[in-house]
């Protein structure tokens, strides 16, 4: 499957379970070229496909961490929250360790916006797991 075919599988709306099912069936690493676009659907844990896509993305394991680092550099604090609780926490200690510097900064020196989205608490809870 080429990249254009993969791009056609990127979910089109919050309830696009048909696309999500196809993505899950293809699996990783075949879907690697569209991983950043799939992570866009982790911006809100209340979206219906979040509950199906998050476990799949978590199953990728630590190979997803570079993309999570990019998200942690964004100013979308809600997106950061949902990625930390829905993906990083599920992957576990290896992922937390790889994000240790970013998590320590969130715990020790959060911005007001990060505090408002509970990122300080989440970072502290994650760091307590290692």
N, CA, C and O atoms as a DFTB+ gen file, in Angstrom:
520 C
 N C O
     1  1       0.851      -1.181       0.000
     2  2       0.000       0.000       0.000
     3  2       0.892       1.239       0.000
     4  3       1.783       1.364       0.841
     5  1       0.656       2.151      -0.940
     6  2       1.490       3.348      -1.013
     7  2       0.967       4.434      -0.070
     8  3      -0.108       4.306       0.517
     9  1       1.748       5.495       0.057
    10  2       1.420       6.568       0.997
    11  2       0.080       7.214       0.664
    12  3      -0.686       7.540       1.571
    13  1      -0.215       7.402      -0.609
    14  2      -1.506       8.002      -0.980
    15  2      -2.672       7.123      -0.556
    16  3      -3.698       7.630      -0.102
    17  1      -2.524       5.807      -0.702
    18  2      -3.567       4.890      -0.239
    19  2      -3.731       4.992       1.276
    20  3      -4.848       4.998       1.793
    21  1      -2.598       5.072       1.977
    22  2      -2.647       5.208       3.437
    23  2      -3.344       6.504       3.838
    24  3      -4.164       6.516       4.756
    25  1      -3.016       7.588       3.150
    26  2      -3.645       8.879       3.476
    27  2      -5.158       8.811       3.311
    28  3      -5.892       9.508       4.012
    29  1      -5.624       7.979       2.391
    30  2      -7.055       7.796       2.209
    31  2      -7.720       7.101       3.381
    32  3      -8.944       7.136       3.514
    33  1      -6.916       6.463       4.238
    34  2      -7.453       5.777       5.416
    35  2      -7.518       6.657       6.659
    36  3      -8.093       6.258       7.671
    37  1      -6.933       7.850       6.590
    38  2      -6.985       8.749       7.745
    39  2      -8.452       9.049       8.036
    40  3      -9.194       9.446       7.138
    41  1      -8.876       8.861       9.293
    42  2     -10.291       9.112       9.615
    43  2     -10.747      10.497       9.159
    44  3     -10.012      11.480       9.261
    45  1     -11.966      10.546       8.660
    46  2     -12.532      11.786       8.110
    47  2     -13.401      12.531       9.123
    48  3     -13.635      13.732       8.983
    49  1     -13.877      11.815      10.143
    50  2     -14.726      12.431      11.165
    51  2     -14.614      11.636      12.458
    52  3     -14.026      10.554      12.477
    53  1     -15.167      12.161      13.523
    54  2     -15.019      11.609      14.873
    55  2     -15.575      10.210      15.049
    56  3     -15.241       9.528      16.018
    57  1     -16.411       9.776      14.133
    58  2     -17.014       8.440      14.230
    59  2     -16.648       7.553      13.037
    60  3     -17.396       6.642      12.682
    61  1     -15.508       7.822      12.430
    62  2     -15.089       7.068      11.245
    63  2     -14.426       5.743      11.651
    64  3     -13.228       5.540      11.453
    65  1     -15.240       4.858      12.222
    66  2     -14.731       3.567      12.679
    67  2     -14.301       2.672      11.524
    68  3     -13.444       1.805      11.696
    69  1     -14.884       2.873      10.361
    70  2     -14.505       2.072       9.197
    71  2     -13.021       2.272       8.874
    72  3     -12.288       1.308       8.651
    73  1     -12.592       3.533       8.853
    74  2     -11.174       3.820       8.591
    75  2     -10.290       3.290       9.714
    76  3      -9.234       2.710       9.461
    77  1     -10.723       3.490      10.950
    78  2      -9.933       3.024      12.095
    79  2      -9.762       1.506      12.040
    80  3      -8.669       0.998      12.293
    81  1     -10.817       0.790      11.717
    82  2     -10.728      -0.671      11.618
    83  2      -9.718      -1.093      10.553
    84  3      -8.953      -2.035      10.762
    85  1      -9.713      -0.406       9.419
    86  2      -8.757      -0.726       8.349
    87  2      -7.321      -0.449       8.796
    88  3      -6.406      -1.217       8.500
    89  1      -7.144       0.657       9.510
    90  2      -5.817       1.026      10.016
    91  2      -5.317      -0.038      10.991
    92  3      -4.163      -0.463      10.923
    93  1      -6.189      -0.459      11.890
    94  2      -5.813      -1.473      12.877
    95  2      -5.469      -2.793      12.188
    96  3      -4.520      -3.472      12.580
    97  1      -6.232      -3.152      11.176
    98  2      -5.952      -4.396      10.444
    99  2      -4.606      -4.328       9.722
   100  3      -3.879      -5.320       9.671
   101  1      -4.277      -3.173       9.170
   102  2      -2.971      -3.019       8.515
   103  2      -1.848      -3.133       9.532
   104  3      -0.836      -3.789       9.285
   105  1      -2.035      -2.492      10.672
   106  2      -1.058      -2.562      11.745
   107  2       0.172      -1.700      11.533
   108  3       0.362      -1.058      10.501
   109  1       0.988      -1.723      12.559
   110  2       2.261      -1.022      12.542
   111  2       3.329      -2.049      12.181
   112  3       3.281      -3.158      12.713
   113  1       4.269      -1.754      11.326
   114  2       4.735      -0.461      10.845
   115  2       4.115       0.011       9.530
   116  3       4.491       1.068       9.024
   117  1       3.183      -0.741       8.973
   118  2       2.613      -0.332       7.687
   119  2       1.985       1.057       7.740
   120  3       2.028       1.785       6.748
   121  1       1.400       1.443       8.883
   122  2       0.725       2.751       8.978
   123  2       1.672       3.869       9.438
   124  3       1.234       5.001       9.641
   125  1       2.945       3.564       9.600
   126  2       3.908       4.557      10.095
   127  2       3.872       5.885       9.329
   128  3       3.961       6.937       9.962
   129  1       3.746       5.882       7.994
   130  2       3.738       7.166       7.276
   131  2       2.593       8.108       7.673
   132  3       2.703       9.318       7.477
   133  1       1.507       7.579       8.222
   134  2       0.380       8.450       8.599
   135  2       0.235       8.578      10.118
   136  3      -0.786       9.062      10.606
   137  1       1.242       8.152      10.851
   138  2       1.182       8.216      12.311
   139  2       0.900       9.623      12.844
   140  3       0.059       9.765      13.732
   141  1       1.567      10.672      12.339
   142  2       1.246      12.015      12.845
   143  2      -0.226      12.388      12.639
   144  3      -0.845      12.995      13.514
   145  1      -0.776      12.025      11.495
   146  2      -2.182      12.338      11.220
   147  2      -3.115      11.538      12.128
   148  3      -4.157      12.043      12.546
   149  1      -2.748      10.303      12.432
   150  2      -3.571       9.497      13.341
   151  2      -3.547      10.077      14.751
   152  3      -4.552      10.058      15.461
   153  1      -2.396      10.587      15.142
   154  2      -2.301      11.192      16.473
   155  2      -3.157      12.448      16.601
   156  3      -3.523      12.835      17.711
   157  1      -3.477      13.085      15.487
   158  2      -4.396      14.229      15.548
   159  2      -5.733      13.832      16.160
   160  3      -6.414      14.663      16.760
   161  1      -6.113      12.559      16.011
   162  2      -7.383      12.080      16.554
   163  2      -7.305      11.782      18.045
   164  3      -8.273      11.301      18.634
   165  1      -6.167      12.063      18.653
   166  2      -6.007      11.926      20.100
   167  2      -6.196      13.269      20.800
   168  3      -5.921      13.392      21.993
   169  1      -6.662      14.270      20.063
   170  2      -6.813      15.606      20.631
   171  2      -7.969      15.727      21.613
   172  3      -8.028      16.688      22.380
   173  1      -8.871      14.785      21.601
   174  2     -10.015      14.858      22.514
   175  2     -10.476      13.447      22.860
   176  3     -10.960      12.713      21.999
   177  1     -10.325      13.083      24.101
   178  2     -10.708      11.757      24.566
   179  2     -12.193      11.496      24.534
   180  3     -12.629      10.367      24.760
   181  1     -12.978      12.517      24.258
   182  2     -14.429      12.346      24.165
   183  2     -14.885      11.985      22.752
   184  3     -16.047      11.633      22.550
   185  1     -13.991      12.067      21.785
   186  2     -14.349      11.694      20.422
   187  2     -14.530      10.183      20.358
   188  3     -13.728       9.450      20.937
   189  1     -15.542       9.705      19.683
   190  2     -15.807       8.260      19.652
   191  2     -14.618       7.407      19.199
   192  3     -14.360       6.363      19.798
   193  1     -13.891       7.819      18.165
   194  2     -12.801       6.960      17.682
   195  2     -11.587       6.968      18.606
   196  3     -10.722       6.100      18.489
   197  1     -11.508       7.929      19.517
   198  2     -10.393       7.961      20.472
   199  2     -10.302       6.635      21.219
   200  3      -9.218       6.073      21.371
   201  1     -11.452       6.138      21.685
   202  2     -11.475       4.934      22.516
   203  2     -11.019       3.678      21.767
   204  3     -10.606       2.701      22.390
   205  1     -11.092       3.703      20.451
   206  2     -10.622       2.575      19.646
   207  2      -9.187       2.799      19.169
   208  3      -8.383       1.868      19.134
   209  1      -8.881       4.026      18.808
   210  2      -7.565       4.329      18.251
   211  2      -6.470       4.390      19.323
   212  3      -5.344       3.964      19.068
   213  1      -6.778       4.908      20.510
   214  2      -5.758       5.041      21.564
   215  2      -5.114       3.705      21.934
   216  3      -3.888       3.639      22.022
   217  1      -5.888       2.633      22.156
   218  2      -5.232       1.354      22.470
   219  2      -4.349       0.842      21.327
   220  3      -3.287       0.266      21.567
   221  1      -4.788       1.053      20.099
   222  2      -3.967       0.641      18.960
   223  2      -2.659       1.429      18.939
   224  3      -1.587       0.845      18.780
   225  1      -2.740       2.744      19.098
   226  2      -1.532       3.566      19.083
   227  2      -0.619       3.195      20.246
   228  3       0.602       3.192      20.096
   229  1      -1.194       2.884      21.396
   230  2      -0.398       2.442      22.544
   231  2       0.337       1.144      22.239
   232  3       1.457       0.932      22.703
   233  1      -0.296       0.283      21.461
   234  2       0.314      -1.016      21.143
   235  2       1.573      -0.870      20.287
   236  3       2.362      -1.809      20.186
   237  1       1.764       0.279      19.683
   238  2       2.976       0.536      18.894
   239  2       4.191       0.560      19.818
   240  3       5.302       0.228      19.406
   241  1       3.971       0.950      21.050
   242  2       5.054       0.976      22.028
   243  2       5.934       2.198      21.892
   244  3       5.497       3.255      21.437
   245  1       7.180       2.033      22.294
   246  2       8.065       3.194      22.388
   247  2       8.406       3.818      21.042
   248  3       8.940       4.926      21.004
   249  1       8.119       3.153      19.961
   250  2       8.387       3.745      18.641
   251  2       7.514       4.965      18.371
   252  3       7.794       5.733      17.451
   253  1       6.459       5.151      19.163
   254  2       5.587       6.309      18.987
   255  2       6.103       7.532      19.758
   256  3       5.604       8.641      19.568
   257  1       7.089       7.333      20.617
   258  2       7.556       8.402      21.502
   259  2       8.071       9.636      20.758
   260  3       7.786      10.743      21.214
   261  1       8.807       9.531      19.648
   262  2       9.209      10.768      18.951
   263  2       8.010      11.641      18.560
   264  3       8.088      12.868      18.630
   265  1       6.919      11.020      18.156
   266  2       5.718      11.793      17.807
   267  2       5.095      12.419      19.056
   268  3       4.601      13.546      19.005
   269  1       5.117      11.698      20.166
   270  2       4.586      12.239      21.424
   271  2       5.431      13.433      21.863
   272  3       4.895      14.423      22.360
   273  1       6.748      13.343      21.683
   274  2       7.621      14.478      22.022
   275  2       7.230      15.715      21.216
   276  3       7.213      16.824      21.751
   277  1       6.918      15.532      19.941
   278  2       6.470      16.665      19.117
   279  2       5.191      17.272      19.676
   280  3       5.051      18.494      19.721
   281  1       4.272      16.436      20.096
   282  2       3.007      16.923      20.656
   283  2       3.266      17.689      21.950
   284  3       2.620      18.705      22.209
   285  1       4.203      17.211      22.761
   286  2       4.521      17.894      24.014
   287  2       5.185      19.247      23.775
   288  3       5.238      20.073      24.685
   289  1       5.688      19.485      22.574
   290  2       6.264      20.788      22.235
   291  2       5.216      21.746      21.672
   292  3       5.490      22.929      21.470
   293  1       4.027      21.228      21.424
   294  2       2.959      22.078      20.890
   295  2       2.336      22.894      22.024
   296  3       2.693      22.729      23.190
   297  1       1.423      23.754      21.671
   298  2       0.691      24.520      22.680
   299  2      -0.733      24.008      22.829
   300  3      -1.597      24.702      23.366
   301  1      -0.973      22.792      22.352
   302  2      -2.289      22.167      22.502
   303  2      -2.248      21.290      23.751
   304  3      -1.948      20.098      23.684
   305  1      -2.556      21.907      24.889
   306  2      -2.391      21.254      26.179
   307  2      -3.411      20.145      26.405
   308  3      -3.127      19.176      27.110
   309  1      -4.575      20.277      25.826
   310  2      -5.577      19.216      25.937
   311  2      -5.089      17.986      25.168
   312  3      -5.221      16.859      25.643
   313  1      -4.536      18.206      23.997
   314  2      -3.968      17.112      23.199
   315  2      -2.850      16.421      23.975
   316  3      -2.779      15.192      24.000
   317  1      -1.983      17.199      24.603
   318  2      -0.910      16.627      25.410
   319  2      -1.487      15.738      26.510
   320  3      -1.013      14.624      26.732
   321  1      -2.508      16.240      27.190
   322  2      -3.147      15.483      28.270
   323  2      -3.624      14.124      27.767
   324  3      -3.303      13.089      28.352
   325  1      -4.394      14.135      26.678
   326  2      -4.980      12.886      26.184
   327  2      -3.920      11.915      25.680
   328  3      -4.098      10.702      25.788
   329  1      -2.826      12.424      25.136
   330  2      -1.739      11.531      24.709
   331  2      -1.018      10.923      25.913
   332  3      -0.644       9.751      25.895
   333  1      -0.827      11.725      26.951
   334  2      -0.152      11.197      28.137
   335  2      -0.993      10.135      28.838
   336  3      -0.479       9.076      29.200
   337  1      -2.279      10.410      29.032
   338  2      -3.110       9.444      29.769
   339  2      -3.580       8.286      28.895
   340  3      -3.798       7.185      29.401
   341  1      -3.738       8.513      27.610
   342  2      -4.277       7.477      26.738
   343  2      -3.248       6.626      26.032
   344  3      -3.553       5.525      25.573
   345  1      -2.020       7.135      25.942
   346  2      -0.980       6.387      25.223
   347  2       0.227       6.122      26.124
   348  3       0.586       4.968      26.360
   349  1       0.851       7.184      26.626
   350  2       2.089       7.028      27.399
   351  2       1.859       6.177      28.647
   352  3       2.630       5.257      28.921
   353  1       0.817       6.475      29.392
   354  2       0.549       5.707      30.611
   355  2       0.317       4.228      30.299
   356  3       0.735       3.354      31.058
   357  1      -0.346       3.960      29.188
   358  2      -0.628       2.575      28.796
   359  2       0.656       1.854      28.368
   360  3       0.849       0.686      28.707
   361  1       1.517       2.528      27.640
   362  2       2.788       1.909      27.237
   363  2       3.605       1.583      28.485
   364  3       4.190       0.505      28.593
   365  1       3.636       2.522      29.420
   366  2       4.273       2.236      30.696
   367  2       5.655       2.821      30.885
   368  3       6.020       3.836      30.294
   369  1       6.411       2.140      31.735
   370  2       7.671       2.670      32.248
   371  2       8.683       3.049      31.176
   372  3       9.346       4.078      31.298
   373  1       8.816       2.245      30.136
   374  2       9.797       2.565      29.087
   375  2       9.468       3.898      28.431
   376  3      10.360       4.709      28.179
   377  1       8.192       4.123      28.155
   378  2       7.777       5.382      27.531
   379  2       7.980       6.547      28.491
   380  3       8.446       7.617      28.098
   381  1       7.628       6.329      29.743
   382  2       7.780       7.386      30.748
   383  2       9.252       7.758      30.878
   384  3       9.597       8.938      30.930
   385  1      10.107       6.761      30.928
   386  2      11.540       7.023      31.034
   387  2      12.045       7.834      29.837
   388  3      12.843       8.756      30.005
   389  1      11.584       7.493      28.637
   390  2      12.020       8.219      27.436
   391  2      11.515       9.661      27.410
   392  3      12.088      10.511      26.729
   393  1      10.453       9.929      28.147
   394  2       9.886      11.280      28.223
   395  2      10.226      11.964      29.549
   396  3       9.645      12.995      29.889
   397  1      11.151      11.393      30.279
   398  2      11.440      11.867      31.637
   399  2      11.741      13.363      31.691
   400  3      11.206      14.062      32.551
   401  1      12.580      13.864      30.798
   402  2      12.928      15.295      30.827
   403  2      11.696      16.174      30.628
   404  3      11.508      17.157      31.345
   405  1      10.861      15.820      29.656
   406  2       9.657      16.602      29.385
   407  2       8.679      16.512      30.560
   408  3       8.058      17.507      30.936
   409  1       8.548      15.325      31.131
   410  2       7.628      15.137      32.259
   411  2       8.122      15.863      33.507
   412  3       7.324      16.428      34.255
   413  1       9.424      15.850      33.733
   414  2       9.974      16.582      34.880
   415  2       9.736      18.079      34.733
   416  3       9.429      18.761      35.711
   417  1       9.875      18.587      33.520
   418  2       9.603      20.013      33.311
   419  2       8.138      20.326      33.573
   420  3       7.821      21.335      34.203
   421  1       7.240      19.467      33.093
   422  2       5.809      19.676      33.343
   423  2       5.490      19.620      34.835
   424  3       4.664      20.387      35.329
   425  1       6.138      18.724      35.534
   426  2       5.898      18.592      36.973
   427  2       6.497      19.763      37.755
   428  3       5.852      20.306      38.652
   429  1       7.722      20.149      37.417
   430  2       8.465      21.106      38.228
   431  2       8.307      22.557      37.806
   432  3       8.481      23.459      38.625
   433  1       7.980      22.794      36.548
   434  2       7.929      24.170      36.051
   435  2       6.825      24.340      35.007
   436  3       7.097      24.774      33.888
   437  1       5.586      24.003      35.360
   438  2       4.502      24.100      34.373
   439  2       4.054      25.543      34.164
   440  3       4.166      26.383      35.058
   441  1       3.552      25.807      32.976
   442  2       2.928      27.103      32.716
   443  2       1.527      27.095      33.331
   444  3       1.031      26.048      33.746
   445  1       0.909      28.243      33.383
   446  2      -0.464      28.313      33.898
   447  2      -1.414      27.486      33.031
   448  3      -2.324      26.834      33.541
   449  1      -1.192      27.522      31.717
   450  2      -2.038      26.745      30.806
   451  2      -1.879      25.249      31.051
   452  3      -2.857      24.501      31.033
   453  1      -0.641      24.819      31.280
   454  2      -0.395      23.401      31.558
   455  2      -1.033      22.982      32.876
   456  3      -1.574      21.882      32.989
   457  1      -0.969      23.859      33.866
   458  2      -1.635      23.570      35.148
   459  2      -3.140      23.453      34.955
   460  3      -3.780      22.567      35.521
   461  1      -3.696      24.345      34.160
   462  2      -5.149      24.357      33.942
   463  2      -5.632      23.069      33.288
   464  3      -6.781      22.674      33.486
   465  1      -4.781      22.412      32.518
   466  2      -5.160      21.156      31.846
   467  2      -4.639      19.929      32.596
   468  3      -4.606      18.828      32.047
   469  1      -4.234      20.125      33.850
   470  2      -3.810      19.031      34.738
   471  2      -2.543      18.322      34.282
   472  3      -2.294      17.185      34.683
   473  1      -1.748      18.970      33.457
   474  2      -0.529      18.328      32.974
   475  2       0.505      18.157      34.083
   476  3       1.272      17.194      34.071
   477  1       0.532      19.084      35.041
   478  2       1.456      18.948      36.163
   479  2       1.133      17.683      36.967
   480  3       2.030      16.921      37.328
   481  1      -0.152      17.472      37.241
   482  2      -0.582      16.286      37.990
   483  2      -0.287      15.004      37.219
   484  3       0.241      14.043      37.780
   485  1      -0.626      14.993      35.942
   486  2      -0.407      13.800      35.119
   487  2       1.083      13.477      35.057
   488  3       1.475      12.320      35.204
   489  1       1.914      14.495      34.840
   490  2       3.361      14.274      34.776
   491  2       3.881      13.707      36.092
   492  3       4.690      12.779      36.095
   493  1       3.423      14.254      37.191
   494  2       3.836      13.760      38.503
   495  2       3.413      12.308      38.704
   496  3       4.202      11.485      39.170
   497  1       2.178      11.999      38.355
   498  2       1.682      10.621      38.487
   499  2       2.495       9.652      37.625
   500  3       2.832       8.554      38.067
   501  1       2.808      10.062      36.400
   502  2       3.588       9.201      35.512
   503  2       5.000       8.989      36.056
   504  3       5.510       7.868      36.059
   505  1       5.623      10.066      36.512
   506  2       6.981       9.942      37.047
   507  2       7.015       9.068      38.294
   508  3       8.020       8.408      38.559
   509  1       5.938       9.058      39.055
   510  2       5.875       8.197      40.242
   511  2       5.832       6.718      39.887
   512  3       6.040       5.868      40.753
   513  1       5.565       6.402      38.631
   514  2       5.517       5.004      38.192
   515  2       6.901       4.422      37.892
   516  3       7.060       3.209      37.760
   517  1       7.907       5.313      37.785
   518  2       9.260       4.798      37.484
   519  2      10.184       4.971      38.679
   520  3      11.356       4.598      38.612
